[in-house]
């Protein structure tokens, strides 16, 4: 076997250090780019805030009438894991619902609400992972739909479940399509999707947001800074004061946002079946609702030390001062620490749901011993061994 010339070999042990040195070598360049963006906040912040005030865009939630003292709050999140073992794939998806902190003795949920799904299927490549994520979304929607609280938090944007379900419907494998039909029928995913997109108490809390609708619509170009300027979430973090929120705006404020949503409409499926077709029609109904400006967004800064949260709310909630106040009060009361940069029940639900992979590790171990106990020890390592190298 011919070996590579010595001058072409990079020692394995030195590679991480060399990469780190290259990254750190660009420190000044990266820092300068960041400083240029934040210089606009330092120098033009007051003028930017004046632009928002002149546009009557900044409001105080304490001015809203009819605020309940402590609205009931819940959050829902999901997790999915795929064990690519030798011979088969084991897919697992869960959704968990967590009630928020409260000093009330009565609660709607006596414990953690959850829905779960597990299947062992032959290898089907990326489509199995698509199935797993789509089923997770169906479970989340089912728990969200049934939550009776004053304020129910959906992790991510309203677009998040649309993308997951749209991708789910693109699965071509016939066996996996049978699983999809069964799960969306069991949880009535079409109804759950419509309900979640219409129910005024359900609020989407967007963690990552790069939109610049507010800055490009209400702040003059000469104030925004270099390039496209800072995103809305960063701007409102610095421009809003404690207890302030921005007047709810159309989710499709910009032409780019509108085009992006319209592209989520789904053409008739081929092949089709009643269960998957019901989900396709529900997705298109939801896209039409968004295009009719029935979903709005606002940024809310509950505390001086907290970030400004991007919240997607229904038009009905924006038009009802009591409902809007319940939502904002619920967010304020559940943001309890600078170290937890999201509402408390959302943080707990995320941690619970994302630990789903640990369950698959335990399952694999149990299967290994079961095969050995049943006299198939020679197959145990083959069928119950993951493709991935385990961490020590």
Secondary structure, DSSP 4 states (H G I P E B T S, - for coil): -PPPPGGGPPPHHHHHHHHHHHHHTTHHHHHHHHHHHHHHHHHHHHHHHHHHHHTT-EEEGGGSSS--SS--EEEEEEEEEEEEBSS-EEEEEEEEEEEPP---S--S-SS-EEEEEEEEE---THHHHHHHHHHHHHHHHHHHHH--SSEEEEES-HHHHHHHHHHHTT---HHHHHHHHHHHHHTTHHHHHHHHHH-TTEEEEESS----HHHHHHS-HHHH-STT---HHHHHHHHPPTTEEEPPEETT-SHHHHHHHHTT--PPPSS--HHHHHHHHHHHHHHHHHHTT-EEEEEEE-STTSPPEEEEEEHHHHH-HHHHHHHHHHHHHH--BTTB-S-HHHHHHHHHHHTHHHHHHHHHHHHHHHHHHTT-HHHHHHHS-BSSPPP-
